[in-house]
Amino acid sequence: MAIVKELNHGPCKIYIHDDCVVKTEEEKQAIIDRVSQIIIRGLAEKAKDETV
């Protein structure tokens, strides 16, 4: 496991390792689908809280 990229974001340091690289379209789509579900769920909760 090697570090392929190092990023600085404010006080945080982010390391991207080569074992975290997506290698297939199926992996990429699975990640996009999962993140989309999390975002949609969060937006729905926020909208529900704002209507109360």
C-alpha distance matrix in Angstrom:
0.0 3.8 6.9 9.2 12.1 13.9 17.1 20.1 22.3 25.2 24.3 20.8 17.6 15.1 11.4 9.9 6.2 6.0 6.1 9.1 11.0 14.2 15.1 18.7 21.8 22.2 19.0 20.0 23.5 22.6 20.7 23.8 26.2 24.7 24.6 28.1 29.4 28.2 29.9 33.0 33.3 33.0 35.6 37.9 37.8 38.5 41.4 42.8 42.8 44.6 47.3 48.3
3.8 0.0 3.8 6.1 9.2 11.1 14.6 17.7 20.3 23.3 22.6 19.3 15.8 13.5 9.7 8.5 5.4 5.6 7.8 10.0 11.2 14.8 15.9 19.6 22.5 23.5 20.3 20.7 24.4 23.9 21.8 24.4 27.2 25.9 25.3 28.8 30.4 29.1 30.4 33.7 34.3 33.7 36.0 38.6 38.6 38.9 41.8 43.5 43.3 44.8 47.8 48.8
6.9 3.8 0.0 3.8 5.8 7.3 10.9 13.9 16.7 19.7 19.2 16.0 12.4 10.1 6.4 5.7 4.3 6.2 9.0 9.7 10.9 14.7 16.4 20.1 22.5 23.7 20.4 20.2 23.8 23.5 20.9 23.2 26.2 24.9 23.8 27.2 29.1 27.5 28.4 31.9 32.6 31.7 33.8 36.7 36.6 36.6 39.5 41.4 41.1 42.4 45.4 46.6
9.2 6.1 3.8 0.0 3.8 7.1 10.3 13.9 16.6 19.9 20.1 17.0 13.5 10.9 7.7 5.8 5.5 5.8 9.4 9.6 9.4 13.1 14.6 18.2 20.4 22.1 19.1 18.4 22.2 22.5 19.9 21.8 25.1 24.3 23.1 26.1 28.4 27.2 27.7 31.1 32.3 31.4 33.2 36.2 36.5 36.4 39.0 41.2 41.1 42.1 45.1 46.6
12.1 9.2 5.8 3.8 0.0 3.8 6.6 10.3 12.9 16.3 16.8 13.9 10.6 8.2 6.0 5.2 7.1 8.7 11.9 10.9 10.9 14.3 16.5 19.8 21.4 23.2 20.1 18.9 22.4 22.8 19.8 21.2 24.7 23.8 22.1 25.0 27.5 26.0 26.1 29.6 30.8 29.6 31.2 34.4 34.6 34.2 36.9 39.2 38.9 39.7 42.8 44.3
13.9 11.1 7.3 7.1 3.8 0.0 3.8 6.9 10.0 13.1 13.3 10.6 7.1 5.7 4.7 6.3 9.0 11.6 14.3 13.1 13.8 17.2 19.7 22.9 24.3 25.9 22.6 21.2 24.6 24.7 21.4 22.7 26.1 24.9 22.7 25.8 28.1 26.1 26.1 29.8 30.8 29.1 30.8 34.1 34.0 33.3 36.2 38.4 37.8 38.5 41.9 43.2
17.1 14.6 10.9 10.3 6.6 3.8 0.0 3.8 6.4 9.7 10.7 8.4 5.8 5.0 6.5 8.3 11.7 14.4 16.7 14.8 15.4 18.3 21.2 24.0 24.9 26.4 23.2 21.4 24.4 24.6 21.1 21.9 25.2 24.1 21.5 24.2 26.7 24.5 24.0 27.8 28.9 26.9 28.3 31.8 31.6 30.6 33.5 35.9 35.1 35.6 39.0 40.4
20.1 17.7 13.9 13.9 10.3 6.9 3.8 0.0 3.8 6.3 7.3 5.9 4.7 6.2 8.9 11.5 14.9 17.9 20.0 17.9 18.9 21.7 24.7 27.4 28.1 29.4 26.3 24.3 27.0 27.2 23.5 24.0 27.2 25.8 22.9 25.6 27.9 25.4 24.7 28.4 29.3 26.9 28.3 31.8 31.4 30.1 33.0 35.4 34.3 34.7 38.2 39.4
22.3 20.3 16.7 16.6 12.9 10.0 6.4 3.8 0.0 3.8 6.1 5.1 6.2 7.4 10.9 13.2 16.8 19.8 21.5 18.9 19.9 22.2 25.6 27.9 28.1 29.3 26.2 24.0 26.3 26.3 22.6 22.7 25.7 24.2 21.1 23.5 25.7 23.0 22.0 25.7 26.6 23.9 25.1 28.7 28.2 26.6 29.6 32.0 30.7 31.0 34.6 35.8
25.2 23.3 19.7 19.9 16.3 13.1 9.7 6.3 3.8 0.0 3.8 5.5 8.0 10.3 13.9 16.6 20.0 23.2 24.8 22.3 23.6 25.9 29.3 31.5 31.7 32.7 29.6 27.5 29.6 29.5 25.7 25.8 28.6 26.9 23.6 25.9 27.9 24.9 23.8 27.4 28.0 25.0 26.2 29.7 28.9 27.0 30.0 32.4 30.7 30.9 34.6 35.6
24.3 22.6 19.2 20.1 16.8 13.3 10.7 7.3 6.1 3.8 0.0 3.8 6.8 10.0 13.4 16.6 19.7 23.2 24.5 22.4 24.2 26.7 30.1 32.6 33.1 33.9 30.5 28.8 31.0 30.5 26.7 27.3 29.9 27.8 24.8 27.5 29.1 25.9 25.2 28.9 29.1 26.1 27.7 31.1 29.8 28.3 31.6 33.6 31.7 32.2 36.0 36.6
20.8 19.3 16.0 17.0 13.9 10.6 8.4 5.9 5.1 5.5 3.8 0.0 3.8 6.4 9.9 13.1 16.1 19.7 20.8 18.6 20.6 23.2 26.6 29.1 29.7 30.4 27.0 25.4 27.8 27.2 23.4 24.3 26.9 24.8 22.0 24.9 26.5 23.4 23.1 26.9 27.1 24.4 26.3 29.6 28.5 27.3 30.7 32.6 31.1 31.9 35.5 36.2
17.6 15.8 12.4 13.5 10.6 7.1 5.8 4.7 6.2 8.0 6.8 3.8 0.0 3.8 6.7 10.1 13.0 16.5 18.0 16.3 18.1 21.1 24.3 27.1 28.1 29.0 25.5 24.1 26.9 26.4 22.7 23.9 26.8 24.8 22.3 25.4 27.2 24.4 24.4 28.2 28.6 26.3 28.2 31.5 30.7 29.8 33.0 35.0 33.7 34.6 38.2 39.0
15.1 13.5 10.1 10.9 8.2 5.7 5.0 6.2 7.4 10.3 10.0 6.4 3.8 0.0 3.8 6.6 9.8 13.3 14.6 12.6 14.4 17.3 20.5 23.3 24.3 25.2 21.7 20.4 23.2 22.8 19.2 20.5 23.5 21.7 19.3 22.6 24.4 22.0 22.1 25.9 26.4 24.5 26.5 29.7 29.2 28.6 31.7 33.7 32.9 33.9 37.2 38.3
11.4 9.7 6.4 7.7 6.0 4.7 6.5 8.9 10.9 13.9 13.4 9.9 6.7 3.8 0.0 3.8 6.4 9.9 11.5 10.1 12.0 15.4 18.2 21.4 23.0 23.8 20.3 19.4 22.7 22.1 18.9 20.7 23.7 22.0 20.2 23.6 25.4 23.3 23.8 27.5 28.1 26.6 28.8 31.8 31.4 31.2 34.2 36.1 35.5 36.7 39.9 41.0
9.9 8.5 5.7 5.8 5.2 6.3 8.3 11.5 13.2 16.6 16.6 13.1 10.1 6.6 3.8 0.0 3.8 6.7 8.5 6.8 8.3 11.7 14.5 17.6 19.3 20.4 16.9 16.1 19.5 19.2 16.1 18.1 21.2 19.9 18.4 21.7 23.7 22.1 22.8 26.3 27.1 26.1 28.2 31.1 31.1 31.1 33.9 35.8 35.6 36.8 39.9 41.1
6.2 5.4 4.3 5.5 7.1 9.0 11.7 14.9 16.8 20.0 19.7 16.1 13.0 9.8 6.4 3.8 0.0 3.8 5.4 5.5 7.4 11.1 13.2 16.7 19.1 19.9 16.4 16.4 20.0 19.4 16.8 19.4 22.2 20.8 20.0 23.4 25.1 23.8 24.9 28.3 28.9 28.3 30.6 33.2 33.3 33.6 36.4 38.1 38.1 39.5 42.4 43.6
6.0 5.6 6.2 5.8 8.7 11.6 14.4 17.9 19.8 23.2 23.2 19.7 16.5 13.3 9.9 6.7 3.8 0.0 3.8 5.3 5.6 9.2 10.4 14.1 16.9 18.0 14.8 15.2 18.9 18.6 16.7 19.2 22.0 21.2 20.8 24.0 25.8 25.0 26.2 29.3 30.2 30.0 32.1 34.6 35.0 35.5 38.1 39.8 40.1 41.5 44.2 45.6
6.1 7.8 9.0 9.4 11.9 14.3 16.7 20.0 21.5 24.8 24.5 20.8 18.0 14.6 11.5 8.5 5.4 3.8 0.0 3.8 5.6 8.3 9.6 13.0 16.0 16.2 12.9 14.0 17.5 16.6 14.9 18.0 20.3 19.2 19.4 22.7 24.0 23.3 25.0 27.9 28.5 28.6 31.0 33.2 33.5 34.4 37.0 38.4 38.8 40.5 43.1 44.2
9.1 10.0 9.7 9.6 10.9 13.1 14.8 17.9 18.9 22.3 22.4 18.6 16.3 12.6 10.1 6.8 5.5 5.3 3.8 0.0 3.8 6.4 9.2 12.1 14.3 14.6 11.0 11.4 14.8 14.0 11.8 14.7 17.2 16.0 15.8 19.2 20.7 19.9 21.4 24.4 25.1 25.0 27.3 29.6 30.0 30.8 33.3 34.9 35.3 36.9 39.5 40.7
11.0 11.2 10.9 9.4 10.9 13.8 15.4 18.9 19.9 23.6 24.2 20.6 18.1 14.4 12.0 8.3 7.4 5.6 5.6 3.8 0.0 3.8 6.2 9.5 11.7 12.9 9.7 9.6 13.4 13.5 11.6 14.0 16.9 16.5 16.3 19.2 21.2 20.9 22.0 24.8 26.0 26.2 28.0 30.4 31.2 31.9 34.1 35.9 36.6 37.9 40.4 42.0
14.2 14.8 14.7 13.1 14.3 17.2 18.3 21.7 22.2 25.9 26.7 23.2 21.1 17.3 15.4 11.7 11.1 9.2 8.3 6.4 3.8 0.0 3.8 6.0 8.0 9.1 6.2 6.2 9.9 10.3 9.2 11.4 14.1 14.3 14.6 17.1 19.1 19.4 20.6 23.0 24.4 25.0 26.7 28.8 30.0 30.8 32.8 34.6 35.6 36.9 39.1 40.9
15.1 15.9 16.4 14.6 16.5 19.7 21.2 24.7 25.6 29.3 30.1 26.6 24.3 20.5 18.2 14.5 13.2 10.4 9.6 9.2 6.2 3.8 0.0 3.8 7.1 8.6 7.0 7.8 11.1 11.9 11.8 13.9 16.2 16.9 17.7 19.8 21.7 22.5 23.7 25.8 27.3 28.3 29.8 31.7 33.1 34.1 35.8 37.6 38.9 40.2 42.2 44.0
18.7 19.6 20.1 18.2 19.8 22.9 24.0 27.4 27.9 31.5 32.6 29.1 27.1 23.3 21.4 17.6 16.7 14.1 13.0 12.1 9.5 6.0 3.8 0.0 3.8 5.3 5.3 6.4 8.8 10.0 11.0 12.6 14.4 15.8 17.0 18.5 20.4 21.7 23.0 24.5 26.3 27.6 28.9 30.5 32.3 33.4 34.8 36.6 38.2 39.4 41.2 43.1
21.8 22.5 22.5 20.4 21.4 24.3 24.9 28.1 28.1 31.7 33.1 29.7 28.1 24.3 23.0 19.3 19.1 16.9 16.0 14.3 11.7 8.0 7.1 3.8 0.0 3.8 5.5 5.0 6.1 8.5 9.9 10.5 12.1 14.2 15.4 16.2 18.3 20.1 21.0 22.2 24.3 25.8 26.7 28.2 30.3 31.4 32.5 34.3 36.1 37.2 38.8 40.9
22.2 23.5 23.7 22.1 23.2 25.9 26.4 29.4 29.3 32.7 33.9 30.4 29.0 25.2 23.8 20.4 19.9 18.0 16.2 14.6 12.9 9.1 8.6 5.3 3.8 0.0 3.8 5.4 5.1 6.1 8.7 9.9 10.4 12.2 14.3 15.2 16.5 18.5 20.0 20.9 22.5 24.4 25.6 26.8 28.7 30.3 31.4 32.8 34.8 36.1 37.5 39.5
19.0 20.3 20.4 19.1 20.1 22.6 23.2 26.3 26.2 29.6 30.5 27.0 25.5 21.7 20.3 16.9 16.4 14.8 12.9 11.0 9.7 6.2 7.0 5.3 5.5 3.8 0.0 3.8 5.5 5.1 6.3 8.7 9.9 10.7 12.4 14.2 15.5 16.9 18.5 20.0 21.4 22.9 24.5 25.9 27.4 28.9 30.4 31.8 33.4 34.9 36.6 38.4
20.0 20.7 20.2 18.4 18.9 21.2 21.4 24.3 24.0 27.5 28.8 25.4 24.1 20.4 19.4 16.1 16.4 15.2 14.0 11.4 9.6 6.2 7.8 6.4 5.0 5.4 3.8 0.0 3.8 5.5 5.3 6.3 8.7 10.1 10.8 12.2 14.4 15.7 16.6 18.3 20.2 21.3 22.5 24.3 26.1 27.1 28.5 30.3 31.9 33.0 34.8 36.8
23.5 24.4 23.8 22.2 22.4 24.6 24.4 27.0 26.3 29.6 31.0 27.8 26.9 23.2 22.7 19.5 20.0 18.9 17.5 14.8 13.4 9.9 11.1 8.8 6.1 5.1 5.5 3.8 0.0 3.8 5.4 5.0 6.0 8.6 9.9 10.3 12.2 14.3 15.2 16.2 18.2 19.9 20.8 22.2 24.3 25.6 26.6 28.3 30.2 31.3 32.8 34.9
22.6 23.9 23.5 22.5 22.8 24.7 24.6 27.2 26.3 29.5 30.5 27.2 26.4 22.8 22.1 19.2 19.4 18.6 16.6 14.0 13.5 10.3 11.9 10.0 8.5 6.1 5.1 5.5 3.8 0.0 3.8 5.5 5.1 6.2 8.6 9.8 10.7 12.5 14.3 15.4 16.7 18.6 20.1 21.2 22.8 24.5 25.8 27.1 28.9 30.5 31.9 33.7
20.7 21.8 20.9 19.9 19.8 21.4 21.1 23.5 22.6 25.7 26.7 23.4 22.7 19.2 18.9 16.1 16.8 16.7 14.9 11.8 11.6 9.2 11.8 11.0 9.9 8.7 6.3 5.3 5.4 3.8 0.0 3.8 5.4 5.2 6.1 8.4 10.0 10.8 12.3 14.2 15.5 16.7 18.4 20.0 21.4 22.7 24.3 25.9 27.3 28.7 30.6 32.3
23.8 24.4 23.2 21.8 21.2 22.7 21.9 24.0 22.7 25.8 27.3 24.3 23.9 20.5 20.7 18.1 19.4 19.2 18.0 14.7 14.0 11.4 13.9 12.6 10.5 9.9 8.7 6.3 5.0 5.5 3.8 0.0 3.8 5.5 5.3 6.0 8.6 10.0 10.5 12.1 14.2 15.4 16.3 18.1 20.0 21.0 22.2 24.1 25.7 26.8 28.6 30.7
26.2 27.2 26.2 25.1 24.7 26.1 25.2 27.2 25.7 28.6 29.9 26.9 26.8 23.5 23.7 21.2 22.2 22.0 20.3 17.2 16.9 14.1 16.2 14.4 12.1 10.4 9.9 8.7 6.0 5.1 5.4 3.8 0.0 3.8 5.6 5.1 6.3 8.8 10.0 10.5 12.3 14.3 15.4 16.4 18.4 20.0 21.0 22.4 24.4 25.8 27.1 29.1
24.7 25.9 24.9 24.3 23.8 24.9 24.1 25.8 24.2 26.9 27.8 24.8 24.8 21.7 22.0 19.9 20.8 21.2 19.2 16.0 16.5 14.3 16.9 15.8 14.2 12.2 10.7 10.1 8.6 6.2 5.2 5.5 3.8 0.0 3.8 5.4 5.2 6.4 8.8 10.0 10.8 12.5 14.4 15.5 16.8 18.6 20.2 21.3 22.9 24.7 26.2 27.8
24.6 25.3 23.8 23.1 22.1 22.7 21.5 22.9 21.1 23.6 24.8 22.0 22.3 19.3 20.2 18.4 20.0 20.8 19.4 15.8 16.3 14.6 17.7 17.0 15.4 14.3 12.4 10.8 9.9 8.6 6.1 5.3 5.6 3.8 0.0 3.8 5.4 5.1 6.2 8.6 9.9 10.6 12.3 14.2 15.5 16.5 18.3 20.0 21.2 22.6 24.6 26.4
28.1 28.8 27.2 26.1 25.0 25.8 24.2 25.6 23.5 25.9 27.5 24.9 25.4 22.6 23.6 21.7 23.4 24.0 22.7 19.2 19.2 17.1 19.8 18.5 16.2 15.2 14.2 12.2 10.3 9.8 8.4 6.0 5.1 5.4 3.8 0.0 3.8 5.4 5.1 6.1 8.5 9.8 10.5 12.1 14.2 15.3 16.3 18.2 19.9 21.0 22.6 24.7
29.4 30.4 29.1 28.4 27.5 28.1 26.7 27.9 25.7 27.9 29.1 26.5 27.2 24.4 25.4 23.7 25.1 25.8 24.0 20.7 21.2 19.1 21.7 20.4 18.3 16.5 15.5 14.4 12.2 10.7 10.0 8.6 6.3 5.2 5.4 3.8 0.0 3.8 5.5 5.2 6.1 8.6 10.0 10.5 12.3 14.2 15.3 16.4 18.4 20.0 21.3 23.0
28.2 29.1 27.5 27.2 26.0 26.1 24.5 25.4 23.0 24.9 25.9 23.4 24.4 22.0 23.3 22.1 23.8 25.0 23.3 19.9 20.9 19.4 22.5 21.7 20.1 18.5 16.9 15.7 14.3 12.5 10.8 10.0 8.8 6.4 5.1 5.4 3.8 0.0 3.8 5.6 5.2 6.2 8.7 10.0 10.7 12.3 14.3 15.4 16.6 18.5 20.4 21.7
29.9 30.4 28.4 27.7 26.1 26.1 24.0 24.7 22.0 23.8 25.2 23.1 24.4 22.1 23.8 22.8 24.9 26.2 25.0 21.4 22.0 20.6 23.7 23.0 21.0 20.0 18.5 16.6 15.2 14.3 12.3 10.5 10.0 8.8 6.2 5.1 5.5 3.8 0.0 3.8 5.4 5.1 6.1 8.5 9.9 10.5 12.2 14.1 15.3 16.5 18.5 20.4
33.0 33.7 31.9 31.1 29.6 29.8 27.8 28.4 25.7 27.4 28.9 26.9 28.2 25.9 27.5 26.3 28.3 29.3 27.9 24.4 24.8 23.0 25.8 24.5 22.2 20.9 20.0 18.3 16.2 15.4 14.2 12.1 10.5 10.0 8.6 6.1 5.2 5.6 3.8 0.0 3.8 5.4 5.1 6.1 8.6 9.8 10.5 12.2 14.2 15.3 16.7 18.8
33.3 34.3 32.6 32.3 30.8 30.8 28.9 29.3 26.6 28.0 29.1 27.1 28.6 26.4 28.1 27.1 28.9 30.2 28.5 25.1 26.0 24.4 27.3 26.3 24.3 22.5 21.4 20.2 18.2 16.7 15.5 14.2 12.3 10.8 9.9 8.5 6.1 5.2 5.4 3.8 0.0 3.8 5.5 5.1 6.2 8.7 10.0 10.6 12.4 14.4 15.7 17.1
33.0 33.7 31.7 31.4 29.6 29.1 26.9 26.9 23.9 25.0 26.1 24.4 26.3 24.5 26.6 26.1 28.3 30.0 28.6 25.0 26.2 25.0 28.3 27.6 25.8 24.4 22.9 21.3 19.9 18.6 16.7 15.4 14.3 12.5 10.6 9.8 8.6 6.2 5.1 5.4 3.8 0.0 3.8 5.4 5.2 6.2 8.6 9.9 10.6 12.4 14.5 15.9
35.6 36.0 33.8 33.2 31.2 30.8 28.3 28.3 25.1 26.2 27.7 26.3 28.2 26.5 28.8 28.2 30.6 32.1 31.0 27.3 28.0 26.7 29.8 28.9 26.7 25.6 24.5 22.5 20.8 20.1 18.4 16.3 15.4 14.4 12.3 10.5 10.0 8.7 6.1 5.1 5.5 3.8 0.0 3.8 5.4 5.0 6.1 8.5 9.8 10.5 12.5 14.6
37.9 38.6 36.7 36.2 34.4 34.1 31.8 31.8 28.7 29.7 31.1 29.6 31.5 29.7 31.8 31.1 33.2 34.6 33.2 29.6 30.4 28.8 31.7 30.5 28.2 26.8 25.9 24.3 22.2 21.2 20.0 18.1 16.4 15.5 14.2 12.1 10.5 10.0 8.5 6.1 5.1 5.4 3.8 0.0 3.8 5.4 5.1 6.1 8.6 9.9 10.8 12.8
37.8 38.6 36.6 36.5 34.6 34.0 31.6 31.4 28.2 28.9 29.8 28.5 30.7 29.2 31.4 31.1 33.3 35.0 33.5 30.0 31.2 30.0 33.1 32.3 30.3 28.7 27.4 26.1 24.3 22.8 21.4 20.0 18.4 16.8 15.5 14.2 12.3 10.7 9.9 8.6 6.2 5.2 5.4 3.8 0.0 3.8 5.5 5.0 6.2 8.7 10.1 11.1
38.5 38.9 36.6 36.4 34.2 33.3 30.6 30.1 26.6 27.0 28.3 27.3 29.8 28.6 31.2 31.1 33.6 35.5 34.4 30.8 31.9 30.8 34.1 33.4 31.4 30.3 28.9 27.1 25.6 24.5 22.7 21.0 20.0 18.6 16.5 15.3 14.2 12.3 10.5 9.8 8.7 6.2 5.0 5.4 3.8 0.0 3.8 5.4 5.1 6.2 8.8 10.3
41.4 41.8 39.5 39.0 36.9 36.2 33.5 33.0 29.6 30.0 31.6 30.7 33.0 31.7 34.2 33.9 36.4 38.1 37.0 33.3 34.1 32.8 35.8 34.8 32.5 31.4 30.4 28.5 26.6 25.8 24.3 22.2 21.0 20.2 18.3 16.3 15.3 14.3 12.2 10.5 10.0 8.6 6.1 5.1 5.5 3.8 0.0 3.8 5.4 5.1 6.4 9.0
42.8 43.5 41.4 41.2 39.2 38.4 35.9 35.4 32.0 32.4 33.6 32.6 35.0 33.7 36.1 35.8 38.1 39.8 38.4 34.9 35.9 34.6 37.6 36.6 34.3 32.8 31.8 30.3 28.3 27.1 25.9 24.1 22.4 21.3 20.0 18.2 16.4 15.4 14.1 12.2 10.6 9.9 8.5 6.1 5.0 5.4 3.8 0.0 3.8 5.5 5.4 6.7
42.8 43.3 41.1 41.1 38.9 37.8 35.1 34.3 30.7 30.7 31.7 31.1 33.7 32.9 35.5 35.6 38.1 40.1 38.8 35.3 36.6 35.6 38.9 38.2 36.1 34.8 33.4 31.9 30.2 28.9 27.3 25.7 24.4 22.9 21.2 19.9 18.4 16.6 15.3 14.2 12.4 10.6 9.8 8.6 6.2 5.1 5.4 3.8 0.0 3.8 5.6 5.5
44.6 44.8 42.4 42.1 39.7 38.5 35.6 34.7 31.0 30.9 32.2 31.9 34.6 33.9 36.7 36.8 39.5 41.5 40.5 36.9 37.9 36.9 40.2 39.4 37.2 36.1 34.9 33.0 31.3 30.5 28.7 26.8 25.8 24.7 22.6 21.0 20.0 18.5 16.5 15.3 14.4 12.4 10.5 9.9 8.7 6.2 5.1 5.5 3.8 0.0 3.8 5.6
47.3 47.8 45.4 45.1 42.8 41.9 39.0 38.2 34.6 34.6 36.0 35.5 38.2 37.2 39.9 39.9 42.4 44.2 43.1 39.5 40.4 39.1 42.2 41.2 38.8 37.5 36.6 34.8 32.8 31.9 30.6 28.6 27.1 26.2 24.6 22.6 21.3 20.4 18.5 16.7 15.7 14.5 12.5 10.8 10.1 8.8 6.4 5.4 5.6 3.8 0.0 3.8
48.3 48.8 46.6 46.6 44.3 43.2 40.4 39.4 35.8 35.6 36.6 36.2 39.0 38.3 41.0 41.1 43.6 45.6 44.2 40.7 42.0 40.9 44.0 43.1 40.9 39.5 38.4 36.8 34.9 33.7 32.3 30.7 29.1 27.8 26.4 24.7 23.0 21.7 20.4 18.8 17.1 15.9 14.6 12.8 11.1 10.3 9.0 6.7 5.5 5.6 3.8 0.0
